[in-house]
Amino acid sequence: MGPFRLELIHRQRIGDPALGLNEPSGLSLNADGTALFTVSDDTKAIFCMDLNGRVSTSESFFVNATGLEGLALSCDGRLLLAVQEETNSVVSIDLASRRELQSRPLAEMVNYASVAMHFPAQPDNKGLEGITVNSTNQHVFVVKECRPGLLIELDAACSTILSSRLLTPENGFSHPKRGTRRLDFSGLSYDSLHDSFWIASDQGQCLFHYDWTRDRVLHRLDLSLEDGGQSKRVRKAEGIAVDSKRGKVYVVSDRDAELYVFQLHG
């Protein structure tokens, strides 16, 4: 696989205090790739916006759950899946009825013992941050932020933990400007074209392109914003959605409440 590079093609402020969209922290494409869903971890709502970041109030709706972080769409397009960092739970929301169907903590899933040592008894706010669905086998993947970074594979029903991988320098998760302890993982998106994952790092201000089968990072791409000759980076990249067929990568910044659209070359 040749080298990839990202080119920023659009940026849009999406923050809207009137709507409660202050800290966008998760991102997912809809079923046909024509719109995006996002959440703001301080507001009980699912926001829907077009691919340029214009929020549609009629397509957005309130939910009961608080503190939602990552977002993903089920393979059949009927459910939105979200993670709740505080409880390390996976929340499923029916899009047709706009109702929350279930919230299941990792601790209640089969095989939790295989990952329990990585989750302290007293939550340390370093829990689940991202979620995505492998459209090939319908398995759900969630990523733990840090201490340690951990990618966990669940069955389609989110009832069983199938396997997990530590995200460490040994399999390529490192950054020249961030020590291992400071590197974190804040967003996750499955790439159906390359059968791989894109994992965002808030501290690294970059994306890791990761091959689960070979357990190694294929590329690390900086989230650069060319600005008047100065190369700035996306601050607090927390949500990522990859449309590999169209070669687009969508990223939201929690801090700046902006949507960035990148063309993926290569």
N, C-alpha and C positions, 0 to 999 in steps of 0.2 A: 504494500500500500504506500503510495507516494506521499510527499509532505502536504499537509493541509495548511491553509492560512485563512484568517478571518478578515473581511473588509466591512467596516461599518457603513451601512447604506441608509439608515434612518434612526433618528432618536426622537423621543416624544415624552414630554412630561405627562404622567398619568395621575399624579397625586391630585386628590380632590377632597379637601377637608369636609365639604358639605355632604359628600357621599360616605365619608369615613374611610376613603382609600388613602391612607397615610403611609403605610409601610408594606408595600407589596412584597410578599415573601414566597410565593409559589406560582407556577405557571404551567399551563397545559393547553395544547391545541384542541379544538373541538373535533368531531368525527371526520369532517371533510377538509379540515385544515384551513377553514376560511375565517376563523375567529379564535380568540384566546380567552381562557379563564384565568383569573388570578384571585388571590386572597390577601387580606391585610390582617396580620396577626393580632391587631388590636380591635378588629371589627367582626361581628358575626355575620359575614356576608360572603357570597360568591359573586365576583364581578366578571362580567363578560365584556370584551372589547374587540374591535376589529384589529386587523393585522398592523395598523398604524398607531394603535393605542387609544382610539376613541371609544370611551366607555358607553355601552348601551344600557340605559337604566331599565328598559323593559325586559332585557334578557338577563339582568342581574337579579339576585334574590337573597333574602336573609336565611340563615340557618341557626340551629340551636348551639352548635359547637363553638367554643372559643379557642383562641390560640392556635389556629390552623397554620401549618407551614407549607409543606410541599403539596402539589396537586398532580393527579394523573387521570386519564380517561380509561375506562375499561375497554377491552377489545371490541365489545359489541356496541360501544358508544352510549350505553344506557346509564352508566354509573360514573360519578366523579369520586375518586379516592383521594383522601387527604391524610396527612399525618399531623398528630397533635404532640408537640415536643414534650410538654409537661408530663403527660401520662404515657408517652411512648406508645400511642394507640394509632390504629388505622381506622379512619372514619369513612363510611361509604354513604354517598348521597345519590338518591334517584333523581335524574335530571327531569324526567317527565312530570313527576309530582312535586319536585323540589323539596323532598323530605329526606331527613337523615334516617337511614335504614339500620345501621349498627355502628358501634364504636368498640373495637376490640384491642385491648392492650397486648403488646407482645407477651407479657407475663402470663396471659391466659391461653396462649397458643401452644399446641403440641410441640415438643422439643425445645421449649424455652431454656431448659437447662444448658443447652449447647452454647448459648450466648449470654446467660445470666451474669457471668463473671465480669462482663464489660459494662453492665448497668448498675451503678451504685444504689444501695437501698434508699438513700436520700437523693432524689433527683438533683443533678448538678447543672441543669440548663445546658447540657451538652448531649442532648438526646437526638431523636429522629428529626431530620431536617428536609429530606427529599424523598420522593416516591415516583416510580414509573412502572409501566407494564411492558413485559417482553411480549410483543404481538405474535411471535412465533409459537410460543408454548403457553401463553396467557399467565405466566408466573408474574407475581408482583415483587418488585425490589424496593427496599427502603435503605436509606443511608443514614448512619449515625454521624453527627457533626465532628466529634473528635474525642480524645482521651478514652479509647482510641477511635480513629476513623474506621468504620465498619460497614460493609455492604452485605445486606441480608436478603436471601431469596425466600419468598413465601409461596405457598400454593395459590391458585386462582381465587379460592374462597377466603384467603387470609385467615386460615385456621391452623396452619401448620408451618413451622420454620423448617425449610428444606436444607439450607446450607448457609454458610456465611464466609466472608473473606475480610481479613484485616487489610486496611489501605496504608501501606508502609513504604519506605524507600526501597525495600527488597523487591516489590513489584512495580516500582517506578513512581510512586507518589512522593515527589520531593520538589523543592523549589530553591533556586540559588539565593533568594533573598529572604526566605522564611525557614526557620529551623523546623525540625520534625514536630516538635511540641506545639508550635504556633500554627502549623498548616491545618486548615479545617476543610470541611466538605458541606456545602450549603444547598446544593440543588442537583437534580438527577434527571436524565432523559435517555430513553432507549432509542438507538439508531437502527431501524429495521433494515436499511440498505446494507449496512456493514456488520449486522448482528453484534453490536457493541454498545457501550454506554458513554455518555458525556456527563462528566461530574464537575460541577462548578465549585470553585473555592473562593470564599469571601476574602480571606487573608491573603491568598496567593494572587487574587485578581486575575484568575485564569480559568481555563477549562482543561480537564484531563480527559483524553479519549482512551477508554479502557476496554480491553478484550477480556471478558469473563472466562471464556474457555481456556485461553492461554495464561490467564492471570497475570497480565502485564499491561502497563501503560504504553500506548502506541504513539501518542503525541501529547505535548503540553502546549496550549495556545493561549497567549496573553490576550486579555480583553481590552485591547487598546482603543482609545478614542483620540484620533489625530486632531489636535486642536491648536491652530495657529502655529504649526511647526513643532509644538510640544506634544509629546506622546503622554496623554493622561490615560488612566485606567478606570474601568467601571468600579465604583466603590460599593462594597457590600452587595455583590451579585448573589441573590438568594433564590431566584427562580430561573429555570432554563427549560425551553421547549425546542426540540430539534425536528425540523421537517427535512429529513434526509433526501426525499425524492425531489424536492424543489431546491435543495441546497441552502436552506435558510436556518439560522439559529436566532432564537428570541431569548433575550435576557432581561430580567427586571432587577433594578437596584432598590434595595430596602431603604437605604439612606437618602437617596436623591429622588425616589419615587418616579423613576424614568423607565421607559421601555427602550431597549436597544435592539435593532434588527441588523444582523450580520449576514453577509453572503459568505457561504463556506466554499472556498476554492480548493481544487484538488480532487 
